[in-house]
């Protein structure tokens, strides 16, 4: 009889702890003002490290401890939006473009920099100029389009994989890590 009582108490505590630590699954969709899905947007529970990203259709699923919490949704080029979770079955989140930050970022070959920290010359090539090129490689399409950049194949063999070498032409020519005047 005593073992039966202990067993019942343990089972009751197990159910109570499961209810106390239960998480709620929240689903939603993230799009821009034109209704286009935003792929890879960050969705986090504000004040925690719990987060996820949107899939190829702009959908997300995240487990939250508190339905009264707030989700923070962010993506590059868009303003961060905070949304109360509440009792909604599915959240529809629309992000607005942040044109101020887009003007300040310059993409370089190895990362991004702000315009005020960037030194040197900036050149741009429109995507139309690259798609109209007859070249089969990106380096070949860029050849002659940007001042000071020359391209050449690694060797003269006719192979399907030719590694281009982009080289900035300055007063000293550099190749393979060595410098020659």
Secondary structure as UniProt FT lines:
FT   HELIX           2..20
FT   STRAND          24..32
FT   TURN            33..34
FT   TURN            39..40
FT   STRAND          42..45
FT   TURN            46..47
FT   STRAND          51..53
FT   TURN            56..57
FT   STRAND          59..64
FT   TURN            67..68
FT   STRAND          70..74
FT   TURN            76..77
FT   STRAND          81..84
FT   TURN            86..87
FT   STRAND          90..95
FT   HELIX           99..102
FT   TURN            103..104
FT   STRAND          105..108
FT   TURN            109..110
FT   STRAND          111..114
FT   HELIX           115..117
FT   HELIX           127..131
FT   HELIX           138..142
FT   TURN            143..145
FT   TURN            147..148
FT   STRAND          149..153
FT   STRAND          164..168
FT   STRAND          173..175
FT   TURN            176..177
FT   STRAND          178..180
//
